[in-house]
Amino acid sequence: MRVLHVFKTYLPDSFTGIERVIWELAEGSAARGISVEVLSLSDDPRRNSVQVGSHFAHKARRDIQIASTGLSVSFFARFAHLAASADIVHYHFPWPVMDLAHLFCRVKTGTVVTYHSDVVRQRRLRPFYSPLMHRFLGEVDRIVATSPNYLETSQVLRRYRAKTSVIPIGIDPAGIIAPPEEALAKWRERLPQPFFLFVGALRYYKGLAFLIEAARQTGLPVVVAGDGEMRDELAAAGLPNLVALGAVSDADKAALLKLSYAFVFPSHLRSEAFGVALLEAAVAGKAMISCEVGTGTSYVNRDNETGLVIPPGDAGALAAAMNRLWADPAQTARYGAAASARAKALFTAEQMSEDYVSLYHEILADKPRRP
């Protein structure tokens, strides 16, 4: 079986939330005898087809970026060529160029969409995009939501419930639970006291303004690892108890997770559809604080089971949750143990890959009977 994954960005250009999911799926599928390729855009014309792990990453030149959407003229021809030899085309939503390519090239092979998020930020463009989106989602064979929470709260997904399955995101725990000793030693020296940790891209929906205010109110030590558009706001906070590290390596991230007291994840908008960083904290056995936004974050972090779930955009509630965990180390440790057990039971890359491979076979078995 040949599977083609399609998304706007991928290795070696970018490796954040959705790209990490694609990587786990690609490697897990390859280990099960499936030939996997990934098509994305790149600003570097020299990156044409490169091998990453056990699969190939193909690139089309990104010509322009509008409203967080990469556009490319050459993508359509590249997509048509690769899709023609695939048994399954696996789309990762949202990316409107992908919808256009599917319809323009009249893809006849098996198709599945992993629905990572509603279109949230570009609300003014939604009325123009909606007809294209619904035609695309109406034509694909199957849709996958990453959590039952998102399936229940997305108005778009409810329209396609009959052909939508739930397959939670899973990750490989190996690199998280056993960080290198040299990384641990480095961060023990630099950050000698316990701290709350945030890890992630510093984007508009991450709730960092509320984290800054909660750090101001509590005076508790907070470490932020990641880079992005909110870096200047962090730098301007001027709080002695708030340390912004910028981007860190995977080894350093694993070390920071191990050394942290608890994990704080104040994303306040539905753009945070699942929270891979939250899942990494669960794997590391850390109590978590997250916001109720009707997405997979509350599937990973269960209130009063694996941590605390608070109202979104409420710095006071965030400060109260941080104080509550800080004052009760025993309960915080119990939350962390429950988070680790839940991650092992529900959120492994192995289980995610098994479920998707089974879905691929279901689609191909059903495809000949379709008109």
C-alpha positions in Angstrom: 0.0 0.0 0.0 1.2 3.5 -0.8 0.0 6.5 1.3 0.6 10.2 0.5 0.2 12.7 3.4 -0.5 16.3 2.4 0.0 19.4 4.5 1.3 22.9 4.1 4.5 22.4 6.1 6.7 19.4 7.0 10.3 18.4 7.8 13.0 19.5 7.3 11.4 23.0 7.2 9.1 22.7 10.3 8.4 20.2 13.0 5.7 21.5 15.4 2.4 19.9 16.4 0.8 18.6 13.1 4.1 17.9 11.5 5.0 15.7 14.6 1.7 13.8 14.2 2.5 13.2 10.5 6.0 12.0 11.4 4.6 9.5 13.9 2.0 8.3 11.4 4.5 8.0 8.6 7.1 6.1 10.7 4.4 3.9 12.3 2.9 3.0 8.9 6.3 2.3 7.4 7.0 -0.1 10.2 3.8 -1.9 9.1 5.0 -2.4 5.5 3.3 0.7 4.0 5.2 3.0 1.6 4.8 6.6 2.8 5.4 9.9 1.2 4.6 13.4 2.4 4.0 16.5 0.2 4.3 20.0 1.5 5.6 23.5 0.6 9.0 24.9 1.1 10.8 28.3 0.7 14.0 26.5 -0.2 13.9 25.4 -3.9 16.8 22.9 -3.3 14.5 20.8 -1.1 12.8 18.7 -3.6 12.6 15.1 -2.4 14.5 14.2 0.8 14.4 11.1 2.9 13.4 11.6 6.6 13.4 8.5 8.7 11.8 5.7 6.7 9.8 7.9 4.3 10.2 10.6 1.7 9.3 14.3 2.0 8.5 16.0 -1.3 8.4 19.8 -1.7 6.8 22.3 -3.9 8.0 25.9 -3.9 5.9 28.2 -1.7 5.3 31.3 -3.8 3.5 33.5 -1.3 1.9 33.4 2.2 -1.6 34.9 2.8 -3.6 34.7 6.0 -1.4 31.8 7.3 -1.9 30.0 4.0 1.0 29.0 1.8 0.2 29.3 -1.9 2.1 27.5 -4.7 1.5 27.2 -8.4 3.8 24.2 -8.8 2.0 22.3 -6.0 -0.9 21.2 -8.2 1.2 19.4 -10.7 3.4 17.8 -8.0 0.3 16.7 -6.1 -1.4 15.2 -9.2 1.8 13.2 -10.0 2.2 11.8 -6.5 -1.6 11.2 -5.9 -1.8 9.2 -9.1 0.5 6.5 -7.7 -1.0 6.5 -4.2 -3.6 4.0 -2.8 -4.6 6.5 -0.1 -4.3 10.2 0.0 -4.2 11.4 3.6 -5.0 15.1 4.0 -4.3 17.2 7.2 -6.9 19.9 7.6 -7.1 22.9 7.4 -5.2 24.1 4.3 -7.5 25.5 1.5 -4.9 24.9 -1.2 -5.2 21.2 -0.4 -9.0 21.3 -0.9 -8.5 23.0 -4.3 -5.9 20.4 -5.4 -8.2 17.6 -4.5 -11.1 18.9 -6.5 -9.0 20.3 -9.4 -7.1 17.1 -9.9 -10.2 14.9 -9.5 -8.6 12.4 -7.1 -10.1 9.0 -7.5 -8.0 7.0 -5.0 -9.0 6.4 -1.3 -9.0 9.6 0.7 -9.0 10.4 4.4 -8.9 13.8 6.2 -7.5 14.2 9.7 -9.4 17.2 11.0 -7.0 18.9 13.2 -8.9 22.2 13.8 -11.8 24.4 12.7 -10.9 27.5 10.8 -10.7 29.9 13.8 -8.5 33.0 13.2 -9.6 33.8 9.6 -13.3 34.4 10.5 -13.8 37.1 7.8 -12.6 34.7 5.1 -14.8 31.8 6.3 -17.9 32.7 4.2 -15.8 32.7 1.1 -14.0 29.5 2.0 -17.0 27.6 3.3 -18.4 26.4 0.0 -15.0 25.0 -1.1 -14.4 23.4 2.4 -17.8 21.6 2.4 -17.4 20.3 -1.1 -14.0 18.9 -0.2 -15.1 17.4 3.0 -18.2 16.0 1.3 -16.1 14.2 -1.3 -13.5 12.5 0.8 -14.1 9.0 1.9 -13.5 9.3 5.7 -12.8 12.1 8.2 -10.9 11.6 11.5 -11.4 13.8 14.6 -8.5 13.7 17.1 -10.8 13.6 20.1 -14.4 12.9 21.0 -14.6 16.4 22.5 -13.8 18.1 19.2 -16.3 15.9 17.3 -19.0 17.0 19.7 -18.2 20.7 19.6 -17.3 21.3 16.0 -20.3 22.5 13.9 -18.4 21.4 10.8 -17.7 17.9 12.0 -21.3 17.3 13.2 -22.4 17.8 9.6 -20.2 14.7 8.6 -20.7 12.6 11.7 -21.7 9.5 9.6 -18.3 9.2 8.1 -16.2 10.6 10.9 -14.1 8.4 13.3 -12.2 9.4 16.4 -8.5 8.5 16.5 -6.6 10.3 19.3 -3.1 11.6 18.6 -0.3 9.5 20.0 3.4 10.0 20.5 6.4 7.8 21.2 7.3 8.2 24.9 10.9 7.0 24.6 12.6 10.4 24.1 10.4 12.1 26.8 10.7 9.8 29.8 14.5 9.3 29.4 16.2 12.7 28.7 20.1 12.7 28.4 22.0 13.2 31.6 24.0 16.1 30.2 20.8 18.0 29.5 19.5 17.3 33.0 22.7 18.5 34.5 22.7 21.7 32.5 19.1 22.7 33.4 19.5 21.7 37.1 22.4 24.2 37.3 20.5 26.9 35.4 17.1 26.4 37.0 17.8 25.1 40.6 14.3 25.5 42.0 11.0 23.8 41.1 9.0 25.6 38.4 5.9 25.6 36.3 6.7 24.8 32.6 5.1 26.0 29.4 6.3 24.5 26.1 5.0 25.4 22.7 5.0 27.9 19.8 4.4 31.4 21.1 1.2 32.0 19.1 -1.9 34.1 19.5 -4.1 31.3 20.9 -1.7 30.1 23.6 -3.0 32.4 26.3 0.5 33.7 27.2 -0.9 37.1 28.3 -2.9 35.3 31.0 0.2 33.3 32.0 2.2 36.5 32.4 -0.5 38.0 34.6 -0.8 34.8 36.6 2.9 34.8 37.1 2.7 38.4 38.3 -0.1 37.6 40.7 1.4 34.5 42.2 5.2 35.2 42.1 5.7 31.5 41.4 8.5 30.5 39.1 7.5 30.0 35.5 9.7 28.8 32.6 8.5 29.3 29.0 10.2 27.2 26.2 9.4 28.1 22.6 9.5 30.8 20.0 7.0 32.8 17.9 5.0 35.9 17.5 4.5 36.5 21.2 8.2 36.6 22.2 8.3 40.4 22.5 5.3 40.4 24.9 7.2 37.9 27.1 10.4 39.9 27.0 8.5 43.1 27.9 6.9 41.5 31.0 10.0 42.1 33.1 9.1 39.6 35.8 12.0 38.1 37.8 10.1 34.8 38.3 9.3 34.4 34.5 12.1 32.9 32.4 11.8 32.8 28.6 14.2 30.3 27.1 13.3 30.6 23.4 13.3 27.5 21.2 14.9 24.4 22.8 16.0 21.0 21.4 14.0 17.9 22.0 16.6 16.7 24.5 16.3 20.0 26.4 12.6 19.8 26.3 12.6 16.3 27.8 14.9 17.5 30.5 12.8 20.5 31.3 9.7 18.3 31.5 11.4 15.9 33.9 12.6 18.7 36.2 9.4 20.8 36.2 7.0 20.8 39.1 3.9 20.9 36.9 2.8 21.9 33.4 0.8 25.0 32.5 -1.0 25.3 29.2 -3.3 28.3 29.1 -4.4 28.1 25.4 -7.8 30.0 25.3 -9.1 29.5 21.8 -10.3 26.6 19.7 -7.2 26.9 17.5 -5.7 24.7 20.2 -7.4 21.6 18.9 -5.5 19.0 20.9 -2.2 20.2 22.4 0.7 17.8 21.6 2.8 19.6 24.2 0.1 18.9 26.8 0.3 15.2 25.7 4.1 15.3 26.1 3.6 16.6 29.7 1.2 13.7 30.4 3.7 11.2 29.1 6.3 12.8 31.4 4.0 12.3 34.4 3.3 15.9 35.1 0.2 17.4 36.6 -1.4 19.8 34.1 -3.4 23.1 34.1 -5.4 23.7 30.9 -8.4 25.6 29.8 -11.9 24.4 28.8 -12.2 25.3 25.1 -14.2 22.3 24.0 -11.3 20.6 22.3 -8.9 17.7 22.9 -7.1 19.6 25.6 -9.8 18.5 28.0 -9.5 14.9 26.7 -5.8 14.8 27.5 -6.2 16.6 30.8 -9.2 15.5 32.9 -10.2 17.9 35.6 -9.4 16.7 39.1 -8.0 13.5 37.6 -4.8 14.4 35.8 -4.7 18.1 36.7 -7.0 21.1 36.7 -9.2 22.5 33.9 -10.1 26.2 34.3 -12.1 28.8 32.3 -10.3 30.2 29.3 -8.8 33.7 29.3 -9.0 34.1 33.1 -5.7 35.0 34.7 -7.2 34.9 38.1 -8.4 31.3 37.7 -5.0 30.4 36.3 -3.2 32.0 39.3 -5.6 30.2 41.7 -4.9 26.8 40.0 -1.1 27.4 40.1 -1.3 28.3 43.8 -3.5 25.2 44.5 -1.0 22.8 42.9 2.0 24.6 44.5 0.4 24.2 48.0 -0.2 20.5 47.6 2.8 18.5 46.3 1.2 15.2 47.2 -1.9 15.8 45.1 0.2 17.3 42.3 2.2 14.0 42.3 -1.0 12.0 42.2 -2.3 14.0 39.2 1.0 13.4 37.4 0.9 9.6 38.0 -2.7 9.5 36.6 -1.6 11.6 33.6 1.1 9.1 32.8 -1.2 6.1 33.1 -3.8 7.8 30.9 -1.2 8.6 28.3 0.1 5.0 28.2 -3.5 3.7 27.8 -4.8 6.1 25.2 -2.2 8.2 23.5 0.6 6.1 22.1 2.0 6.4 18.6 1.8 2.7 18.2 -2.0 2.6 18.8 -2.6 5.7 16.6 -0.7 4.0 13.7 -2.6 0.7 14.1 -5.9 2.6 14.0 -5.0 4.5 10.9 -3.7 1.5 9.0 -6.9 -0.3 9.8 -8.8 2.7 8.5 -6.8 2.7 5.3 -7.7 -1.0 4.7 -11.4 -0.2 5.4 -11.4 2.6 2.8 -9.7 0.4 0.2 -12.1 -2.5 0.9 -15.1 -0.2 0.5 -13.8 1.8 -2.4 -14.7 -0.6 -5.3 -18.4 -0.6 -4.1 -18.6 3.2 -4.4 -20.0 4.7 -7.6 
